[in-house]
Every structure is written in C-alpha cells, then in structure tokens.
C-alpha cells in the first residue's frame, strides 16, 4: 500500500467521531487481554446493599446504564465534558438518574453533602480521597478501577512521548484513602497486552485519548506512524503494555450506630443463597423468591422477612432444621425473643422500623 493511500486512511480515522467513552469503532482492531476481575460485576454486587450511588465521570453513561437493573433508589452521575454530559443526560435521566457537571481532580471539592452516598463508583477518573471519604455514608464503599500511570508507556515512546502521570499507582492512592479515614478492602493490579491490528486503529485511539500523546495528529506525527507501519509490515505485532489497578475501600461504621440495612443484606445473602443452592424444592422456591425480590427492588431490605413470611406455611419448610436455624438466627439478629412461626410478622415490622430509623439519620 502506498504512503499516500495510508495517509488517506489515517486521516479518515483521525476524523471519525468519538463520543462518550465508546470504543466500539475499534472492535476487533484494538484488543486488550482480560484482567482477572470485573469492575462492573463488583459494582453491581455493591449496589445490592446500597440505597444511593454516585458514578463519577460517567462519560456518556453507557457503562453505568448497563447496571440499571441493579440501581438503588437514589442514583447520581457526574460528567464535566459538555458533549458527554449531554449524552449521559439523554441516556440516564429517563431512568431516574440525576446527571450533574462536576470538575474532578485530586484536590477539588465535590458538591455533595456529608455522608450522602452509600456507594461511590469511579472508573478511570480522577478523585479526591478526602472528598470521597466525606461524601460516603458510614459503612459506605468506594470502588475505583484506574489506568496505571505507566499504561502503554512503550506506545508513547514510539511517538517520543512519556507518561504524564507515572505516579498514578495504588502505592500513591491507597495510602491517601487510608489517610482520609477509609479502610482498604482490596487492592488488585494487572499487567497484560494491548494489541492493535493496524496503524489506523492507533490513530483513532490517540485522537480519542489526547493526553497520551499531546498534540498528536496525522500531519505532525507521520514519521512515527510510518515507523509503526514498517514494524507491522515486517511481521511484528503492534502490542504494548497495558496496566490497570482496582481499589475497594470502606468507610468505618459510626460508633454505636446500628447499620441495619447493610448488615441485614449481608445476612440475607448468606441465608437465601445457601437455600438457593440446594437442589430440593425448598431451595428452588427460596432462590426464586430471592430473584423476584431483587426484581421489584433489590435495595429494599424488606425482601428478607417477606420471603420468610411467604414460605413459612409451605409444607415441611419450617420443620427443616436448616430453615429453622436460619429463622432463629435472623430473629436473634433483629432482637426478637421467640424464634417461632408466630413472630415471623414481627420480622417485617422490625425491619420497617430499622428503615425508618435509618431514614431519620440520613435527613
């Protein structure tokens, strides 16, 4: 292929529109090896025990929208870049989310109340650890997946560029989160390969992520692009270092505060999942109840006693020793004295009271 033809192709890639944070134009042309965790799966799990969530720098909202079935009652997303803000607003607000413009840096404040959110999500965006900690409710969780500061350093080197934030690593941010008063739940790092099948895909990528090679354009960086093309023509891969990390941190519970919602969800998951895994009819029934409960409102703690009440009359269930033990443990957890059938209704009223207490504390 002649140089003029290559330049024409590369200019088309340079001009191709990029919206939100959607790289679907590069499907099959930019291939990242799999990392050993799923940020979206973990975010969905954490939403199940949350009543409020904020997604920082949501981009066009495409990934956050993919979690819609797991959204809690209160949903907020931030996005500063005007074109992405418009996209996110169009995508998310019809489903009840609020989208606001917020500048995110390592130091800037956020316009949220103290303890406003049970869950703060952040995928590949800047964050101020002190502000994250302030906005989290007691026992709330911060989950972030970040691009390592040395991401694709060898791709940048091919254009005589260097990483702008080489210290953007867990070694920097985990201590800052701890210094803000959060407890580190997990830190995971990964290194793999980012592959491109053609130089045009690199052109599109560098235009979409302009801070990697500042000032990049086909006209000003022709010689680097042709060098990569020669590398490809010689049979070498266009493969570069990919590095990510994930941090999950939790705000300690307030001293003496009964965090009913989070603890009850955790207890419910243990009890109902153990039954859902059973092959007998009771396990299948309880598994179905759990699924239906999450379908109508997974963030509502009432689904546990509702399940208990729904199945207490099913023949043989209450006589099952595992079921009786689970019922007794839940009664003990909620402070009930007599774990028998007659007190199942009290479970529901006790949880409703706990929810009222929680709502009063949040006002």
C-alpha positions as CSV (number, residue, x, y, z in Angstrom):
1,X,0.0,0.0,0.0
2,X,1.4,3.4,-1.0
3,X,2.2,6.1,1.6
4,X,-0.5,8.4,0.1
5,X,-3.1,5.7,0.5
6,X,-2.0,5.0,4.1
7,X,-2.2,8.8,4.9
8,X,-5.7,8.9,3.4
9,X,-6.8,6.0,5.5
10,X,-5.2,7.5,8.7
11,X,-6.9,10.9,8.1
12,X,-10.2,9.2,7.9
13,X,-9.6,7.5,11.2
14,X,-8.5,10.8,12.7
15,X,-11.7,12.5,11.5
16,X,-14.0,9.6,12.6
17,X,-16.2,10.9,15.5
18,X,-15.7,9.7,19.1
19,X,-18.5,10.1,21.6
20,X,-18.9,9.2,25.2
21,X,-16.3,6.7,26.1
22,X,-17.3,4.3,23.4
23,X,-14.5,2.5,21.5
24,X,-16.8,0.2,19.5
25,X,-15.3,1.6,16.3
26,X,-12.2,-0.3,17.2
27,X,-13.9,-3.6,17.9
28,X,-11.7,-6.4,16.7
29,X,-8.9,-3.9,15.9
30,X,-7.9,-2.9,19.5
31,X,-7.7,-6.0,21.7
32,X,-6.9,-5.8,25.4
33,X,-6.1,-9.0,27.3
34,X,-8.5,-9.9,30.0
35,X,-7.7,-8.8,33.6
36,X,-8.7,-11.1,36.4
37,X,-11.6,-9.0,37.9
38,X,-14.8,-7.5,36.7
39,X,-15.3,-3.9,37.8
40,X,-18.9,-3.9,36.6
41,X,-19.8,-7.2,38.4
42,X,-18.3,-5.9,41.7
43,X,-20.2,-2.6,41.2
44,X,-23.5,-4.5,40.7
45,X,-22.8,-6.5,43.9
46,X,-22.2,-3.4,46.0
47,X,-25.4,-1.8,44.7
48,X,-27.4,-4.6,46.1
49,X,-26.6,-3.4,49.7
50,X,-26.9,0.4,48.9
51,X,-29.7,2.9,48.8
52,X,-27.7,5.6,47.0
53,X,-24.9,5.7,44.5
54,X,-22.9,8.2,42.5
55,X,-20.9,7.4,39.4
56,X,-18.0,9.8,39.0
57,X,-17.1,10.9,35.4
58,X,-19.7,8.6,33.8
59,X,-18.6,9.5,30.3
60,X,-21.5,9.0,28.0
61,X,-23.2,6.9,30.7
62,X,-23.1,3.7,28.6
63,X,-21.4,1.5,31.2
64,X,-23.4,2.9,34.1
65,X,-26.6,2.3,32.1
66,X,-25.6,-1.3,31.7
67,X,-26.0,-1.6,35.5
68,X,-29.5,-0.2,35.6
69,X,-31.2,-3.3,36.9
70,X,-29.0,-3.0,40.0
71,X,-29.5,0.7,40.6
72,X,-30.6,1.6,44.1
73,X,-33.3,4.2,44.9
74,X,-31.1,7.3,44.6
75,X,-28.8,7.5,41.5
76,X,-26.5,10.3,40.6
77,X,-23.8,10.6,37.9
78,X,-21.3,13.3,37.2
79,X,-19.7,14.3,33.9
80,X,-17.9,17.6,33.2
81,X,-17.1,17.4,29.4
82,X,-20.2,19.1,27.8
83,X,-20.7,16.6,24.9
84,X,-20.5,13.7,27.2
85,X,-22.7,15.4,29.8
86,X,-25.4,15.8,27.1
87,X,-25.1,12.1,26.1
88,X,-25.2,10.9,29.7
89,X,-28.2,13.1,30.5
90,X,-30.1,11.7,27.5
91,X,-29.2,8.1,28.4
92,X,-29.6,8.2,32.2
93,X,-32.3,10.7,33.2
94,X,-35.2,8.8,31.6
95,X,-34.4,6.0,34.1
96,X,-34.5,8.3,37.1
97,X,-30.8,9.2,37.5
98,X,-29.6,12.8,38.1
99,X,-26.6,13.9,35.9
100,X,-24.6,16.9,37.1
101,X,-21.4,18.6,35.9
102,X,-18.6,18.3,38.4
103,X,-14.9,19.0,38.0
104,X,-12.9,16.0,39.3
105,X,-9.3,16.4,40.3
106,X,-7.0,15.1,43.1
107,X,-7.8,18.2,45.1
108,X,-11.1,19.8,44.1
109,X,-14.2,19.6,46.3
110,X,-17.4,17.8,45.2
111,X,-20.9,19.4,45.6
112,X,-22.4,16.7,47.7
113,X,-23.5,16.6,51.4
114,X,-21.6,14.7,54.0
115,X,-22.5,11.1,54.0
116,X,-24.8,11.4,51.0
117,X,-23.9,8.1,49.3
118,X,-23.6,4.5,50.3
119,X,-21.6,3.8,47.2
120,X,-19.2,5.9,45.2
121,X,-18.1,4.5,41.8
122,X,-15.2,5.7,39.8
123,X,-13.9,4.1,36.6
124,X,-10.8,5.7,35.1
125,X,-11.5,9.2,36.5
126,X,-9.6,11.5,38.9
127,X,-10.7,11.6,42.5
128,X,-10.0,13.5,45.7
129,X,-9.7,10.9,48.5
130,X,-10.7,13.3,51.2
131,X,-13.9,14.3,49.3
132,X,-14.8,10.7,48.6
133,X,-14.5,9.9,52.3
134,X,-16.6,12.9,53.2
135,X,-19.4,12.0,50.8
136,X,-19.6,8.4,51.9
137,X,-22.1,7.3,54.5
138,X,-20.8,5.3,57.4
139,X,-20.1,1.8,56.2
140,X,-20.2,3.1,52.6
141,X,-17.9,1.8,49.9
142,X,-15.7,3.4,47.3
143,X,-14.9,1.3,44.3
144,X,-12.4,2.5,41.6
145,X,-10.7,1.0,38.6
146,X,-7.9,3.1,37.3
147,X,-5.5,3.1,34.4
148,X,-2.0,2.7,35.8
149,X,0.3,5.7,35.3
150,X,2.6,3.6,33.1
151,X,-0.1,2.4,30.8
152,X,1.1,1.9,27.3
153,X,4.4,3.6,28.0
154,X,6.0,1.8,25.1
155,X,3.3,3.1,22.7
156,X,4.0,6.6,23.9
157,X,7.7,6.0,23.5
158,X,7.1,5.2,19.8
159,X,6.0,8.8,19.5
160,X,8.8,10.3,21.7
161,X,6.2,10.9,24.4
162,X,6.3,10.0,28.1
163,X,3.5,9.2,30.6
164,X,2.3,12.4,32.2
165,X,1.3,10.8,35.5
166,X,3.7,7.9,36.1
167,X,3.0,8.0,39.8
168,X,-0.7,7.3,39.3
169,X,-0.5,3.9,41.1
170,X,-2.0,2.1,44.0
171,X,1.1,3.0,46.0
172,X,0.0,6.6,45.8
173,X,-3.7,6.4,46.2
174,X,-4.3,3.6,48.7
175,X,-2.3,5.5,51.5
176,X,-4.2,8.7,50.6
177,X,-7.5,6.9,51.0
178,X,-6.4,5.5,54.3
179,X,-5.3,8.9,55.4
180,X,-8.8,10.2,54.6
181,X,-10.1,7.6,57.1
182,X,-11.1,4.8,54.8
183,X,-10.3,1.1,55.3
184,X,-8.8,-0.7,52.3
185,X,-10.8,-3.8,51.4
186,X,-8.8,-4.9,48.4
187,X,-6.1,-3.6,46.0
188,X,-5.5,-5.5,42.8
189,X,-3.0,-4.8,40.0
190,X,-2.8,-6.3,36.5
191,X,-0.4,-6.1,33.6
192,X,-1.0,-7.5,30.1
193,X,-1.0,-6.5,26.5
194,X,-2.9,-4.0,24.4
195,X,-2.8,-5.0,20.7
196,X,-3.7,-3.1,17.5
197,X,-4.3,-4.8,14.2
198,X,-3.5,-1.8,12.1
199,X,-1.9,1.6,12.5
200,X,-5.2,3.4,11.7
201,X,-6.6,1.9,14.9
202,X,-3.7,3.6,16.8
203,X,-4.6,6.9,15.1
204,X,-8.2,6.7,16.3
205,X,-7.1,5.7,19.8
206,X,-4.7,8.5,20.2
207,X,-7.2,11.1,19.0
208,X,-9.8,9.7,21.4
209,X,-7.4,9.8,24.3
210,X,-5.5,13.1,23.5
211,X,-3.5,13.3,26.8
212,X,-1.4,10.2,25.9
213,X,0.5,11.9,23.1
214,X,-0.2,15.6,23.5
215,X,-0.7,17.4,20.2
216,X,-1.0,14.3,18.2
217,X,-2.2,14.5,14.6
218,X,-1.5,12.5,11.4
219,X,0.2,15.6,9.8
220,X,2.6,16.2,12.7
221,X,3.3,12.6,13.6
222,X,3.6,11.0,10.1
223,X,7.1,9.7,10.6
224,X,6.2,7.8,13.8
225,X,3.1,6.3,12.1
226,X,5.2,5.1,9.1
227,X,7.7,3.6,11.5
228,X,4.9,1.6,13.1
229,X,3.6,0.6,9.7
230,X,7.1,-0.7,8.8
231,X,7.1,-2.7,12.0
232,X,3.8,-4.2,11.1
233,X,4.9,-5.0,7.5
234,X,7.9,-6.8,8.9
235,X,5.6,-9.2,10.7
236,X,5.9,-7.7,14.2
237,X,2.9,-7.2,16.5
238,X,1.7,-3.8,17.4
239,X,1.5,-4.9,21.1
240,X,2.0,-2.6,24.1
241,X,2.0,-2.8,27.9
242,X,-1.4,-2.5,29.5
243,X,-1.7,-1.9,33.2
244,X,-4.8,-1.4,35.4
245,X,-5.5,-1.5,39.1
246,X,-8.6,-1.7,41.3
247,X,-9.1,-0.3,44.8
248,X,-12.1,-1.0,47.1
249,X,-12.2,1.0,50.3
250,X,-14.9,1.2,53.0
251,X,-15.8,4.0,55.5
252,X,-15.9,2.7,59.0
253,X,-19.3,2.4,60.6
254,X,-20.2,5.1,63.1
255,X,-19.5,4.0,66.7
256,X,-22.7,2.6,68.2
257,X,-24.8,3.1,65.1
258,X,-27.0,0.1,64.1
259,X,-26.4,-0.3,60.4
260,X,-29.4,-2.4,59.8
261,X,-29.6,-2.1,56.1
262,X,-26.1,-3.2,55.2
263,X,-25.8,-5.9,57.8
264,X,-29.3,-7.3,57.1
265,X,-28.5,-7.5,53.4
266,X,-25.3,-9.3,54.1
267,X,-27.1,-11.7,56.4
268,X,-29.9,-12.2,53.9
269,X,-27.5,-13.0,51.1
270,X,-25.8,-15.7,53.2
271,X,-29.1,-17.3,54.3
272,X,-31.0,-17.1,51.0
273,X,-28.1,-18.0,48.8
274,X,-27.4,-21.1,50.9
275,X,-31.0,-22.2,50.3
276,X,-31.0,-21.2,46.6
277,X,-28.0,-23.6,46.1
278,X,-30.0,-26.5,47.5
279,X,-31.4,-29.0,44.9
280,X,-34.6,-29.7,46.8
281,X,-37.9,-27.9,46.3
282,X,-37.4,-25.5,49.2
283,X,-34.1,-24.4,47.8
284,X,-35.6,-23.8,44.4
285,X,-38.5,-21.9,45.9
286,X,-36.3,-19.6,48.0
287,X,-34.0,-19.0,45.1
288,X,-37.0,-17.9,43.1
289,X,-38.1,-15.7,45.9
290,X,-34.7,-14.0,46.1
291,X,-34.8,-13.4,42.4
292,X,-38.3,-11.9,42.4
293,X,-37.4,-9.8,45.4
294,X,-34.5,-8.2,43.6
295,X,-36.6,-7.7,40.6
296,X,-39.0,-5.4,42.3
297,X,-36.5,-3.6,44.5
298,X,-33.2,-5.3,45.3
299,X,-32.2,-2.4,47.6
300,X,-35.2,-2.9,49.9
301,X,-34.3,-4.8,53.0
302,X,-37.8,-5.9,53.4
303,X,-37.4,-8.7,50.9
304,X,-35.8,-11.0,53.6
305,X,-38.8,-11.1,56.1
306,X,-41.2,-11.1,53.1
307,X,-39.5,-14.3,51.9
308,X,-39.7,-15.7,55.4
309,X,-43.3,-14.9,55.7
310,X,-44.2,-16.1,52.2
311,X,-42.7,-19.5,52.7
312,X,-43.4,-20.1,56.4
313,X,-46.6,-22.0,55.5
314,X,-45.1,-24.2,52.8
315,X,-45.4,-27.7,53.9
316,X,-42.2,-29.0,55.5
317,X,-40.2,-25.8,55.2
318,X,-40.4,-24.7,58.8
319,X,-39.7,-28.2,60.0
320,X,-36.4,-28.3,58.1
321,X,-33.6,-27.8,60.6
322,X,-31.6,-25.6,58.3
323,X,-34.6,-23.3,57.8
324,X,-35.3,-23.2,61.5
325,X,-31.7,-22.3,62.2
326,X,-31.8,-19.5,59.7
327,X,-35.1,-18.2,61.0
328,X,-33.7,-18.4,64.6
329,X,-30.5,-16.5,63.6
330,X,-32.5,-13.8,61.9
331,X,-34.8,-13.4,64.9
332,X,-31.7,-13.1,67.1
333,X,-30.1,-10.6,64.8
334,X,-33.2,-8.4,65.0
335,X,-33.6,-8.8,68.7
336,X,-36.7,-11.0,68.8
337,X,-37.0,-13.3,71.8
338,X,-39.0,-16.2,70.4
339,X,-38.0,-17.6,67.0
340,X,-41.3,-19.3,66.2
341,X,-43.8,-19.1,63.4
342,X,-46.0,-16.5,65.3
343,X,-43.1,-14.0,65.3
344,X,-42.4,-14.0,61.6
345,X,-44.6,-11.0,61.1
346,X,-42.6,-9.2,63.7
347,X,-39.5,-9.5,61.5
348,X,-41.2,-7.3,58.9
349,X,-42.3,-4.7,61.4
350,X,-38.8,-4.6,63.0
351,X,-37.1,-4.1,59.6
352,X,-39.5,-1.4,58.7
353,X,-38.7,0.3,62.0
354,X,-35.0,0.0,61.2
355,X,-35.6,1.6,57.8
356,X,-37.4,4.5,59.4
357,X,-34.5,5.0,61.9
358,X,-32.0,4.9,59.1
359,X,-34.0,7.4,57.0
360,X,-34.2,9.7,60.1
361,X,-30.4,9.6,60.5
362,X,-29.9,10.5,56.8
363,X,-32.2,13.5,56.8
